[in-house]
Structure formats: structure tokens, C-alpha cells
Amino acid sequence: MPDLADIIRRHGPEYLARYGHAMPPSHRRALADLGGCRTPAMGGRLYVCDHCGRFHYAYHSCRHRACPACHGPDTHAWLDARRRDLLPVPYFHLVFTVPAHLRDHFRSHQKALYPVLLQTAAEALIRLAGDPRYLGATPAVLAVLHTWSRTLVYHPHVHLLVSGGGLDPDARWKSARPAFLVPVRALSKLFRAMLLDRIAKALPDVPLPPPPRRQQWVVHCRPAVHGTDRVLQYLARYIHRVALTNARILALQDGQVTFRYTSAADARARTITLPAQEFLRRFLQHVLPKGFHKVRYYGLWAASNRQRLAALQLLLASDNPPHAQPPVDPPDPPTLRLHQSPCPTCRFGRLVFVRRLRRGERAPPGDPIARTRPA
């Protein structure tokens, strides 16, 4: 089956010819890096088998933050680190969605408004959770920005993973009710007021589009009933890539791309077919501005609270064992370095490093090129 790099290599030049004059640098870089991933364009390493003497070329990965073929070990490392940070308590999963009439505004001012969106969602939740009528304490908050729907349509929203409890002003732990953290309607209104105010301050010279009548701001809040680790695994999939995996791409034929998605209405697997140029447009609108961090930590997970968090983990683990997280199977060990791998040709010898390959340096004609792991 084709992958994203195949689509970019085949249809990226036409896309650049059509829209290159209006493309931001981050989109140009994404096309160049993802199209060249694991090809001579990235350079690599040359190995020789110590048994049969065959040469093997291993080309580097692009390591681009949007590439679906890179960052497997990084994803496992991030997931392991977050598991170590978990408090032994239940968790809630919240989703803050930007209303439709503001989405074009966000797409045109990503660098200014994405940080505002993340910070506002977390601070609105923390402010309401601090109200003594609800939780009356500061929880641990992990915020992750997503900008896509299941069919790659632009749909900015923020996922929050929030501890079911927090520290009150007297530094005592307070647990949330089993199925209630804060009132969703009050949270929606607070989020709306805070976000509109901060957008106006971030872009004082850019008028906001008028909202339609009876515009609702959607905030979902529910306990992580299927397990906190399941929510973490969902978020981890897109920490080091965006929008879709290569496994979802089913076909590239006659300038059309077909990929699979899960319907939100009935949770059934469906397919959609788009012209390759439209597919690339939809994908590229989710490439984030250079230097932007789409994962943020607030409340008890803020960097300033690391020591307090460690103390809380020990305290709650001893006082509240029923809520401890279930054991999680460790991820598969990282792949061995290439020079420790068996020769793909003879399956007996070992690959020995010869030299580095410059960017653009191809295998000489007649040399066998093995399909080996990337260097």
C-alpha cells in the first residue's frame, strides 16, 4: 500500500507549482522532509556484510515532527514518562472545541492563537476547579492540541487529561466526585469569555468574525472510564506526528487518494477518496508553526511542581491503593542498531559500518540495495 511519502513524491511538485507562492515555510519544509524520508535525499550510512561481502545502504529518517514513519521510540518514551507522572487517582478527559465561525481566524493566525487556546482551556478548568462549590483544589492538567477531524478537515480542539482531585489552598488532597469534576455549562461559558478576551488582546488590530445567533461553545468532560492509560495512548499517537498514520492510507490511483477513518456517528470504519492535491492541502494545514509546542503541562503537572508531584505520588499510593493504575505491559524494546542486525542477503553475517553517505548520494549502479532499517 502507498504511504504519505509516496503521495508527496508523486504529487508534491505539482502542489508546489500551484500553491508554492502562498505556502508558509513550515509547509514547504514538511513536503521536502517527508518526501525525502528514508531516501538518498537525507543521506545515510553504508554497511558491508562480514560474511558475504554485500554492501547495504541505510538512508536516514527525516525526523520531521509531522512524519508518520518516524518517532516510534520517541512516542514510547513520552508515554512511559507520562505513566511515571500519573497520580494513583481516577482521571477525567476533557475536550475544548473552537466554534466553526472562529476556525478560519485560527488558521490564519496560528502562531499567535494556538498558545492562547491551550493556555485558556487549562486555566479555565483550573479556575473553575478551584471554586469551593466544586473541587476547591488545583488538579494536574495535561493539554494536547489537535487541529483535525477524522477526515482531515480543519477542526482545532484541545484535549485535557485532568486528575480527579487536587491540592486545596491548605496543601491537602481533595478527591473529586466519581463522575463529576466541574459543571460543563459553566466551564463552557468561562472558556468562551476568557478566549474571546485573550484573542482580542493577542490580535488587537484584527477584527473577530461575528458569531452566528445562539452559537454554542462545546466542552466535553467525562471520566476516563476505559482507563487513564487508554486516553494516554490515544494522545501519544499524535504527539510526534499529525492527522493520520500510514496504515490508514489504502490507495493512490489516478491522482486520487483513498484513506480509512472511523465515523463519529456510529464508530464504523469508512473510507473517503480525495484528489491528491486536496489530500495534501488537508494534511498540510495541520503542520504546526516552527517551534510551537503542542503539549503543555499545568497545575500539579507544571514544571514548578515536580517535587510536590513526587511527594503526592508516594502519599496517595499509600493512602488510596484502590485507585492505583493497573500495570501496563512495557513497550517493545527499541530496534537494534543496524550494525548489530543480520545481513538481509545471506541472513548469516553481520553488517559492519563502512562510512556515512552524503545527502543525495545514491548507491552506485549494480550495487544491491537491501530494504534495511533506517539509520
C-alpha positions, 0 to 999 in steps of 0.5 A: 500500500502507498504511504504519505511519502509516496503521495508527496513524491508523486504529487508534491511538485505539482502542489508546489507549482500551484500553491508554492507562492502562498505556502508558509515555510513550515509547509514547504519544509514538511513536503521536502522532509517527508518526501525525502524520508528514508531516501538518498535525499537525507543521506545515510550510512553504508554497511558491508556484510562480514560474511558475504561481502554485500554492501547495504545502504541505510538512508536516514529518517527525516525526523520531521515532527509531522512524519508518520514513519518516524518517532516510534521510540520517541512516542514510547518514551513520552508515554512511559514518562507520562505513566511515571507522572500519573497520580494513583487517582481516577482521571477525567478527559476533557475536550475544548472545541473552537466554534466553526465561525472562529476556525478560519481566524485560527488558521490564519493566525496560528502562531499567535492563537494556538498558545492562547487556546491551550493556555485558556482551556487549562486555566479555565478548568483550573479556575473553575476547579478551584471554586469551593462549590466544586473541587476547591483544589488545583488538579494536574492538567495535561493539554494536547492540541489537535487541529483535525477531524477524522477526515482531515478537515480543519477542526482545532480542539484541545484535549485535557487529561485532568486528575480527579482531585487536587491540592486545596489552598491548605496543601491537602488532597481533595478527591473529586466526585466519581463522575463529576469534576466541574459543571460543563455549562459553566466551564463552557461559558468561562472558556468562551469569555476568557478566549474571546478576551485573550484573542482580542488582546493577542490580535488587537488590530484584527477584527473577530468574525461575528458569531452566528445567533445562539452559537454554542461553545462545546466542552466535553468532560467525562471520566476516563472510564476505559482507563487513564492509560487508554486516553494516554495512548490515544494522545501519544499517537499524535504527539510526534506526528499529525492527522493520520498514520500510514496504515490508514492510507489504502490507495493512490490511483489516478491522482486520487487518494483513498484513506480509512477513518472511523465515523463519529456517528456510529464508530464504523470504519469508512473510507473517503477518496480525495484528489491528491492535491486536496489530500495534501492541502488537508494534511498540510494545514495541520503542520504546526508553526516552527517551534510551537509546542503542542503539549503543555503541562499545568497545575500539579503537572507544571514544571514548578511542581515536580517535587510536590508531584513526587511527594503526592505520588508516594502519599496517595499510593499509600493512602488510596491503593484502590485507585492505583493504575493497573500495570501496563505491559512495557513497550517493545524494546527499541530496534537494534542498531543496524550494525548489530542486525543480520545481513538481509542477503545471506541472513548469516553475517553481520553488517559492519559500518563502512562510512556515512553517505552524503545527502543525495548520494545514491548507491552506485549502479549494480550495487544491491540495495537491501530494504534495511532499517533506517539509520 
